[in-house]
Amino acid sequence: MVIPEPDGQVDTPDGKLASAGREGPTDAIRAPCGCDRRSEGARPLSVRLRPIVERYRALPDGGEIADKAFFDDLSGNL
């Protein structure tokens, strides 16, 4: 797909990316956009975040009650 760019600002950067990486302009644009074919086998975000969520849930409950007046004062809400 061609993206018309009247002043040519897009043509120059993608041409530089393509020549630096020895790939075509289309592939040079697909990689930063997340359209890269290599990402097709990537694990879903929920699966990648699961270990972090489990570590968070394993933390003990602090049992403290937040000081609403303190945080309201920090944010400027009265």
Rosetta constraint file for C-alpha pairs under 8 A:
AtomPair CA 5 CA 9 HARMONIC 6.96 0.50
AtomPair CA 5 CA 10 HARMONIC 6.62 0.50
AtomPair CA 5 CA 11 HARMONIC 7.86 0.50
AtomPair CA 8 CA 12 HARMONIC 6.75 0.50
AtomPair CA 9 CA 13 HARMONIC 7.11 0.50
AtomPair CA 10 CA 14 HARMONIC 6.33 0.50
AtomPair CA 11 CA 15 HARMONIC 5.98 0.50
AtomPair CA 12 CA 16 HARMONIC 6.23 0.50
AtomPair CA 13 CA 17 HARMONIC 6.18 0.50
AtomPair CA 14 CA 18 HARMONIC 6.00 0.50
AtomPair CA 14 CA 25 HARMONIC 5.61 0.50
AtomPair CA 14 CA 28 HARMONIC 6.32 0.50
AtomPair CA 14 CA 29 HARMONIC 6.60 0.50
AtomPair CA 15 CA 19 HARMONIC 6.13 0.50
AtomPair CA 15 CA 25 HARMONIC 5.97 0.50
AtomPair CA 16 CA 20 HARMONIC 6.01 0.50
AtomPair CA 17 CA 21 HARMONIC 6.09 0.50
AtomPair CA 17 CA 25 HARMONIC 7.35 0.50
AtomPair CA 17 CA 28 HARMONIC 5.81 0.50
AtomPair CA 18 CA 22 HARMONIC 5.60 0.50
AtomPair CA 18 CA 23 HARMONIC 4.85 0.50
AtomPair CA 18 CA 24 HARMONIC 5.24 0.50
AtomPair CA 18 CA 25 HARMONIC 5.11 0.50
AtomPair CA 18 CA 27 HARMONIC 7.58 0.50
AtomPair CA 18 CA 28 HARMONIC 5.32 0.50
AtomPair CA 19 CA 23 HARMONIC 6.59 0.50
AtomPair CA 19 CA 24 HARMONIC 7.73 0.50
AtomPair CA 21 CA 28 HARMONIC 7.68 0.50
AtomPair CA 23 CA 27 HARMONIC 6.28 0.50
AtomPair CA 23 CA 28 HARMONIC 6.48 0.50
AtomPair CA 24 CA 28 HARMONIC 6.23 0.50
AtomPair CA 25 CA 29 HARMONIC 6.32 0.50
AtomPair CA 26 CA 30 HARMONIC 6.19 0.50
AtomPair CA 27 CA 31 HARMONIC 6.35 0.50
AtomPair CA 27 CA 36 HARMONIC 7.57 0.50
AtomPair CA 28 CA 32 HARMONIC 7.54 0.50
AtomPair CA 29 CA 33 HARMONIC 6.46 0.50
AtomPair CA 30 CA 34 HARMONIC 6.32 0.50
AtomPair CA 30 CA 35 HARMONIC 4.81 0.50
AtomPair CA 30 CA 36 HARMONIC 5.25 0.50
AtomPair CA 31 CA 35 HARMONIC 5.95 0.50
AtomPair CA 31 CA 36 HARMONIC 4.66 0.50
AtomPair CA 32 CA 36 HARMONIC 7.77 0.50
AtomPair CA 34 CA 39 HARMONIC 7.38 0.50
AtomPair CA 35 CA 39 HARMONIC 7.52 0.50
AtomPair CA 36 CA 40 HARMONIC 7.65 0.50
AtomPair CA 38 CA 42 HARMONIC 7.90 0.50
AtomPair CA 43 CA 47 HARMONIC 6.44 0.50
AtomPair CA 43 CA 48 HARMONIC 6.65 0.50
AtomPair CA 44 CA 48 HARMONIC 6.49 0.50
AtomPair CA 45 CA 49 HARMONIC 6.07 0.50
AtomPair CA 46 CA 50 HARMONIC 6.10 0.50
AtomPair CA 49 CA 53 HARMONIC 6.25 0.50
AtomPair CA 50 CA 54 HARMONIC 6.10 0.50
AtomPair CA 51 CA 55 HARMONIC 6.22 0.50
AtomPair CA 52 CA 56 HARMONIC 6.25 0.50
AtomPair CA 53 CA 57 HARMONIC 6.15 0.50
AtomPair CA 54 CA 58 HARMONIC 6.14 0.50
AtomPair CA 55 CA 59 HARMONIC 6.71 0.50
AtomPair CA 67 CA 71 HARMONIC 6.57 0.50
AtomPair CA 68 CA 72 HARMONIC 5.97 0.50
AtomPair CA 69 CA 73 HARMONIC 6.07 0.50
AtomPair CA 70 CA 74 HARMONIC 6.40 0.50
AtomPair CA 71 CA 75 HARMONIC 6.28 0.50
AtomPair CA 72 CA 76 HARMONIC 5.98 0.50
AtomPair CA 72 CA 77 HARMONIC 4.90 0.50
AtomPair CA 72 CA 78 HARMONIC 6.21 0.50
AtomPair CA 73 CA 77 HARMONIC 6.06 0.50
AtomPair CA 73 CA 78 HARMONIC 6.65 0.50
